[in-house]
Amino acid sequence: MRAQELSPEVEASYLQPLPAEEFERRVRASLEELEGPELENLQQLIGWFRRRYPTAKERLAYARRAYTRWVRAAEPAR
């Protein structure tokens, strides 16, 4: 599998560290847009995920497996 080539602007943004405060600000801003059933559903999903994968190691392992599935699904048929 070849890595996707990024434009120089996107690559610079991707490689630049994001301060923890900025990360928290962005997460809060996106959650503030949700309300009612959408917010409740998201909270339930997050709770389930944290119970199913309680450690960072387990969460990263899940993310790696999921990424592999997504890439395989996106590949054109041979």
PyMOL commands that set and color helices and strands:
alter all, ss='L'
color gray80, all
select helices_A, chain A and resi 8-15+20-32+36-52+56-74
alter helices_A, ss='H'
color red, helices_A
deselect
rebuild
show_as cartoon
